[in-house]
Amino acid sequence: MSTLPRAGTAAAHNGAARVVSGGPQEWLPPLLLWLVTAALIAAHQGTVLTLAFPVLAILTGLWLYFRSPARYIGFMWWLWFLSPEVRRLADWSKGSFTPTSLIQVAPLAVTMISALSLLRYYKLLAQRRGLPVLLILLGLVYAFLVGVMSSGPLAATYDLANWLYPILIGFHIMAHTRQYPQYRDTIVNTFIWGMLVMGAYGLVQFFIMPSWDALWMLGSQMNSQGDPVPMGVRVFSTMNSSGPFAFAMMGAMVFVMAATHRVRWIAAALGFFSFALSLVRSTWGGWVIALLIQLVKSNNRVRVRIVGSAVLLAGLCVPLLAVGPVAERMQARLNTIVNLNDDQSYAARNEFYANFAKTAFTDVSGEGMGATGTSTKLSNDGGQLGQYGNFDSGVMNIPFVLGWPGTLLYMSGIVWLLTRAVLASFRLRHDKFVSACLSLSLATFAMLVFTNSLVGTGGLLLFMSVFSILSAVHYEKMNRRRTLSIHGGTD
């Protein structure tokens, strides 16, 4: 895995090994959650599962948060990976689609447990490394207050949670800098095994189309995901849609370069195939950007490894992607990249930019939280998406929602964090995990042109990566001070 700082390497490595392997008190609660879930699905107890899953997930999250803060991060990611599929299986076992499900609450509620770190370690906000977080939080508080007045407290609160939880996870990682090796290993383990599971299921979904996924697509009217038939769907695997799934796969394929698992190439092949079949062009571009950044940042030996890995993946997957109906879907999507004049999505986005740019950038006070996205369903009585329910541009979404005051505070904090992460990465050139985190965070930030990649899955990836880099460099400083103090005492 990634190279640890020389000072205190053995002790840190041993500590990481203890947490990753863990005792029964760390892996037993999550195991029981998934066993109970599987048992209720097998018994066709969808109603019971809908009520039990979020409660058990929250209790498990709280247990891990206090018992093993690093494993809590891994469990949180698994909930984002698998909860949508649990919801679909619960509906299928009940025999009918339900528009809203309490199971959807589980990943968000467990992620928001990290707010306890903000309460417990709030003094970090007054330190130099915490000031960017303070700026970001102030920007969000401003937009929340505006949103309460314009969209209502319910819509504003829901939207605030979506903007807030990625920052809370990043702050949680920063607050536990001493456990950096454990966090690093947990994150890499989670994404490699997650890619294996989701990549494999994505192929099942594409070639077979399980009945529970078809039921959900028909009930939710997810027309943008294709048709609920074999080889007619844009793969979203176990997640809610192809967008978040593609983000997760992009992150996993970047973390492959920091992994040493024997299964990583099988996982990468399955993940790459499903990633391609998601047909999400923005994340295709994000992955290419991440690879280019890794090539620039790495030494010659690692560059050879990256190029070799890309060639290996291409050799495994391209022949399969160039056969039959799969080739037709891929060719049609790739043609939209080359022939932009015939791309309806590109034309619609250009028209949106041209018509809406003036509104977005001249709205000084901003519309506040709840003005865009799925939160608009909570600001009207019909439960339908509002006027700006579908908002494809992060570049305009940020000033439109946050206004000038909120945008200045929020983006100042983001840019400050990214700048510090870039500078810190040069001090840890040989840490492959740091290199992966840097490329992933910059690629995700670059995707703001297509979507608001600072919230949701993209936001989790960005803030987790940035704060992992800052934790790595702070961890190295602490080890250096410890070594100097030991040597000073000996002398």
N, C-alpha and C positions, 0 to 999 in steps of 0.2 A: 504494500500500500504506500501511501505517501511517506516521504522521508521526514523523520522527526528531527528536531533540533538536537545537536550533539550533546548539549548540557542536559543531564538528567534523562537521557534517552531510555536507559534500561528501566528506570523506575516508572517513567511515563508509559512505556510500552506494556509493562506488567499491569499497570492500573487500567489501561485500555482493555487488555485481554480479560481482566476480571469482570469489567462491565459488559463487554460484548458477550461473553459466555453466560454470565449472570447466574444467580441462584433461582430456585423455584419461586421465590417471592417476587421475582421480576418477570419471568415468562409465563407463570401459571395463570394469572388473571386474564391476559389477552388470549391465551389458549382456551380457557374456559368460555370466554365470550364467543369465540368463533365456533367452538363445539356446540354450545347452546344454540347458536344461530343455525348451524347445519341441521341440528336435531329438529328444530321447529319447522324448518323448510321441508325436511323429509316427512314430518308429520302433518304437513299442510295446515299449519297453525299460523297463517299469515297475520291475522288480527293480533294474536298474542305477540308475535315477533315485532310488529309495528310499534307496540307499546314497550316491549322489553328491551329491544336493541338500543335505543338512545339512552335509557336509564343505565343499563349495564356498561355501555360505552363510556358514559360520563364518569361512573364510579371507577372504572378501570383507568381512565385518563387521570383522575385525581390521585389514585394509588400510585401510578407510575410517576406523576409529576413530583411527588414528595419522596418516593422510594428511589427512583432512577430517572433524573431529569433528562438524560440523554435518550434512554429508551422511550420516554414520553414522546420525543420528536418522531421516532420511528413509528410508534403506534398511531400518532396523529396522521402521518402520511398514509399508512395502510387504511385508515378510515376514509380519507379522500379517495384513495384508489378503489376501494371495494364497496363502500356504503351504497352508491347508486345501484349496483348490481343486487345487493341485499334487498333494496326497496323493490326492484323489479321482480325478484323471486317471491317476495311477500305478496305482491299484487297477484302474481300468477297462481300462487298457492290458494289465494282467496277466490280466484276465478274472475276477477274484475279489476279494471284500472281505477286507481284513486288519484284525483288531480293533485292533492297535497298529501304528504306522508311525514309523520314524525321522524321517520328514519333519516330524512334529509337534514334534520337538525343536528344529528350526532356529530358529524365531522366539524361543523362550525362551533358547536358548544364545547367540544374537546379542545379545539384550537384556542378558543377564548379563555381556557383555563390558564394559558400563559400570561394573562393579565395579572395573575397573582405575582408574577415576577416583577411587574412594574410597580406593584404596591410594596413588595418586600424589599426591592432594591432601588427605590425611587431616587436615592441619593446619587446614583450613577448619572442621572440627568444633569447634575451640576458639574460633573467632571467633563474634561475635554472630549473624551470618547462618547459621552452621552448627549452632548449639545445638539448634534444633528437630529437625534431622535426627538428632542424637545421641540425643535423647530417644526418637524413633521407633525407632531401631535398638536401643536398650536394651530397649524394650518387646517387640520382636520376638525378641530373644535370650532373654529370660525365657520367652516362650511356646514357643520352640524347645526349650529345655532340658526344660520340662514335657512337651512332645510326644514327645520322644525316649523318655522313661520310660513314657508312657501309650500311645502309638500305634506306637512303633518308629522307628528312625532313618531308614528309607527314606521313610515317609509324612510324617514331620516335615520332612525336608529338602526334599521336593517342595513341600509346602505353604509352607515358608519362602520358597522361590524365588518363588512366586506373590504373596506379600505383599511381598517385597523388591524385585523388579525395577522397579516403578513409582517407588519412592524413589530407586533407583540412577540411573534416567534423569533424575529431577529434579536430583539432586546433580551429575550430569555437565553439565547445562545451567548450573547455578550455577558450576561450576568453570571454565567457559569464558565468563564474563561479557563479556570483551572482544570476543567474536564474536557478541554479541547480534543485530546486524542479519542476519548469515548464518543464525543459527538461526531467526529470525522468518520470513525469506523461505523457507527450506527447509520449515518446518512448514506454512506456508500453501500453498506449491506442492504438497506431498505430499497434503494433504487435498483440495484442489480437483481435482487429477487423479485421486486415489483415488476421490473421489465420482463422477466421470465414468465411470470404469471399472466400479466396483462397482454404481453406479446402473443403468447400461446392462445389465450382466449380470444384475442382479436382475430386470429385466423379462423378459429371455430365460428365466430360470429359472421365473418365474411362468407365463408364457404357453406355454412349450414344454416345460419340464422335461427337460433333457439327461439322457441315460442314465447318465452317471457320477454325477450328483447323486442320481438315483433309486436307483442301486446302493448308494450310501453311506447314504441314508436307510433303506433296507430292512435293510442289514447292521448298522447301529448302533442300529436300533430307536428312532429319534428320533420317537416318536409325538407329542411336543409340537410338532413342526414341521409338522404336518398330514399330508397324503397325497402320495406321490411321483407326482403326476399334474398335468397342466396346470391351472392355476387352483385347485389344491387345497392348495398349500404356503404356509406362512408364510415369506416371502422371507428367506433368509440369505445370498444372493449368493455371494461367493467365500469367506466366512468359515465358522466351524464351526457356528454356530447363529444364530437371529434376534436373541438378546440382544446379543452382542458386535457384530454387524453394525449394529444400531440405535444402539448407543453411538457407533460410528465415524461413522455418518451424522449423528447429532446434532452431534458435534464439527465435522464438515465444514460443516454448514449454518450453524453459528455463525461459523466462520472465513470464510464467504462475505463477511461484512461488512467483513473486513480485506483482501480480495483486490481486485486490479485486472485480473485475467485476463479476456480477452474471452470465454473459454469458460465463465466462472463461472455464467452464468444457465442455459446448457444443462445443465451439471453439476448445478446446484441443482434443476432441474426433474426430471431423471432420479433424482437422489438422494432428493428429496422423495417421488416416486411409490413408489420401492422402500422407503423408510423407512415410508411409510404401510402398504404391503403386508406389512411385517414383523409388524404387529399387536402391537407391544410397547408397551403403554400407559404403562409407567413412563417410557420414554424420550420418548414423546409429551409427557408432563407435564414432563419435564426440559427439553425444547426450549422449551416455552412459558415456563417459569421463566427460562431463559437470555435469551429475547427481552425479557421484562419487565424484567430487570436491565439489559440494554443500553439499553432505552428510558429508564429512570430515570437511568442514568449519562451518557447522551449529551446533546449540545446539540440545539437545535431542528432544525438542518440535518440532522444525522445521524438524528434521530427520524423526520423526513419520509422519509429514505432507507430506514430499517428498515420503516416502515409501507408504503411504496411497494413494497419488495421482497416483503413478505408478501402484498400484494394481487396482485402479478405472479405469484407462485408459485401462489396460490389460483386465479387466472384460468387458468393453464396446466394445473393438475393436477386441480382439483375436478371439472370436467366429465368428465374421463376416469375419475375414481374413482366417479362417480355413474351408471355405465352397466353393465348386464348383471351377470355373476357377480361382477365386482369390487365393484359397489355392494352386493351381497348380503353379501359377506364384511365389508366396511367397516361396513355398517349393523348387522350382528350384533355386531361388536366395540364399536362406539360405544354400542349399547344397554346393554352391560354397565357402561359408565361412568355412564349415567343411572339405570339400574335395578339398583342394587347388591344388592338383595334376591335377584335372580335370578342373580347372578354367583357361580358355584361357586368360582372362584379367590379372589374377595374373601372368601367365607365360610370357605374353607379357611385363608386367611391370618389372619383374625380368630380362628379356633379355635386356630391355632398360637400366636398371640400370647397368648391367654388361658391356654392350657395350659402353655406353655413359658417364659413370662416369669419366673416364680419361679425355675426352674432356672437360666436364663441369668444372672440378676442376683444370685443368692445363691451362686453357685459362686465362692468367693473366690480359690482358687488357679488356676481355669481348667482346661480340658481340654487345652490346648496345641495346637501345630501338628499337623495330620493328623487332627483330630477331625471335621472337616466337609468337604463338597465331594468332588471327584473324588479327592483324596488318600486318602480312606478305602478306595479300591480296593487300596492298597498295604499296608494294615494287616491284611489277611486273606489266607488261602491261595487263596480262590476267585476273587479279582479282581473281586468284586462291590462295589457301593456299600454303605457301612456304614449304620448307623442314621441318621446325620445327613448322608447324602450329598447330599440335596436340602435346602438351607437358604435360605429366601427372604428373610430379614431381616438386613440389615447391622447394625441397631441391637442385635440380640441376638447375632449372630454374633461381634461384636468382644469383648464381655465373656465370652461362653461360651468362646472360644478363648484370649483373652489373660489372663483373670482380672482381678481388681482391680488388682494391681500393674502388669501389662502394659498394661491399658486406660488407667490413669492416665498412664503415660509416653507411650504411643502417641498418645492423643487430645490430651494437652497439646501435643505437637509439632504435630499437625495443626491445632488451633485457633490456635496461635501463628503458624503459616505463613499460614493464611487471614486472620487479623487483619492481619498485616503486608502481605499482598497487597492487601487492601481499602484500607488507609491509603496504600500506595504508588501505587495506581491514581489517587488524587485528585491526585497530582503530575504525572500524565501523562494529563490529561483528553483531549488531542487525539490520542493514540496509539490508533488503531482496533484494533490487534492486542492491546494491553493490555486494552482494553474487552472484546474477544471472550474473552480468556483469563479475565478476572474472572468474566464471566457463566457461562462454561463450568464453571469450578471450583466456584462456588457452587451451580450447578444439579446438578452431579454429587454434591456433598456432600449436598444435600437428598434425593437419591434413596436414601440409606441406609435409609430406611423400607421400601423394596421389595427391595433387594438389597445385598450388600456392594460398593458402588461404589468402594471404596478399593483393590481388587485388580483384576487383569485389565485389560481395555480401559478400564474406567471409572477405575481407579487411574492408568493411564498418562496419560489425559486430564487428570485432576485435578492430578497432580504436575508434569506438563509445563507446564500452564497457570500454576500458582502460581509455579514457579521461573522461568518466562519473564517474569512480571511483576517479580519481584525482580531478575532480571538486567537488565531494562529500566531500572529506577530506579537501580541501581548503575552501569550503563553511562553514564547521564546524569550522575551525580556525577563519574565519572572524566573525562568530557569537560569538565565545568565546571572541575574542578581543573586540567586541562591548559590550558584557555584562560586561566585566571587566572595560571598560572605563566608562560605565554608573554607575557602582557601585563605581568606584573611584571618579567620579564627585559628587555622592551623599554624600559620606563620607567627 
